[in-house]
Amino acid sequence: MITAIVFVTADVARIPEVAEEIAALQGVSEVYSVTGDIDLIALVRVREHDEIAEVVADQLNKVDGVLATETHIAFRAYSQHDLESAFSIGQPE
């Protein structure tokens, strides 16, 4: 799995809507609103490098309210978290 971290500068008046539209895109696993010089961080997880262009250039950049993006490709993961176990906390087994 290839992971891209996309920094998104968005129209301040539309940040919640932009985040929701980005989160709904195929290939986007998570979207965070953040402090600092950027407004949102989107994590894109795909199987092939070409798919990053399809998600970011062909879809994410065209979301109304996205003003600019900066994409970083992850080389290596140094930590793994088990989302399934995190979401099952407190659930009967």
C-alpha positions in Angstrom: 0.0 0.0 0.0 1.3 3.4 -0.9 0.6 6.3 1.4 0.5 10.0 0.4 0.2 12.8 2.9 -1.6 15.8 1.3 -1.4 19.2 2.9 -4.5 21.2 1.8 -5.0 25.0 1.9 -8.7 25.6 1.7 -11.2 28.5 1.6 -11.6 29.3 5.3 -15.4 29.7 4.9 -15.7 26.1 3.5 -13.2 24.1 5.6 -15.8 21.6 7.0 -17.5 21.1 3.6 -14.1 20.7 1.8 -13.0 18.2 4.5 -16.2 16.1 4.0 -15.9 16.1 0.2 -12.3 15.1 0.4 -13.0 12.3 2.9 -15.7 10.9 0.6 -13.1 10.4 -2.3 -12.1 6.9 -3.2 -8.5 6.4 -1.9 -8.7 8.9 0.9 -8.6 7.2 4.2 -8.5 10.1 6.7 -8.8 13.9 6.7 -7.8 16.1 9.6 -8.3 19.8 10.3 -5.0 21.2 11.7 -3.4 24.3 13.0 -0.6 26.1 11.3 -0.1 27.3 7.7 -2.3 24.6 6.2 -6.0 23.8 6.9 -6.4 20.1 6.3 -4.2 17.0 6.0 -5.5 14.1 3.9 -4.1 10.6 4.0 -4.4 8.9 0.6 -3.8 5.1 0.5 -3.6 3.4 -2.9 -2.0 0.3 -4.4 -0.2 1.9 -7.4 1.7 5.2 -7.7 -0.5 6.3 -10.7 -3.5 6.2 -8.5 -2.1 9.1 -6.4 -2.4 11.3 -9.4 -6.0 10.1 -10.0 -7.0 10.9 -6.4 -5.0 14.1 -5.9 -4.7 15.8 -9.3 -7.9 14.5 -10.9 -10.3 14.7 -7.9 -9.0 16.3 -4.6 -7.6 19.4 -6.3 -11.0 19.9 -8.1 -13.0 20.0 -4.8 -14.7 23.5 -4.6 -12.8 25.4 -1.9 -9.4 23.7 -2.3 -6.9 26.5 -3.0 -3.6 24.6 -3.0 -2.1 21.2 -2.1 1.3 19.8 -1.3 1.7 16.1 -1.6 4.3 14.0 0.2 4.8 10.3 -0.6 5.7 8.1 2.4 8.8 5.9 1.9 8.5 3.7 5.0 6.2 3.3 8.0 7.9 3.2 11.4 4.8 2.6 13.4 1.7 0.6 12.8 -1.6 0.9 14.6 -4.4 -1.6 14.6 -7.5 0.4 13.8 -9.8 -2.6 14.3 -8.6 -3.1 17.8 -8.8 0.6 18.6 -12.4 0.7 17.5 -13.3 -2.4 19.4 -12.4 -1.1 22.8 -15.3 -1.7 25.1 -17.0 -4.0 22.7 -17.8 -7.6 23.8 -15.7 -10.2 22.1 
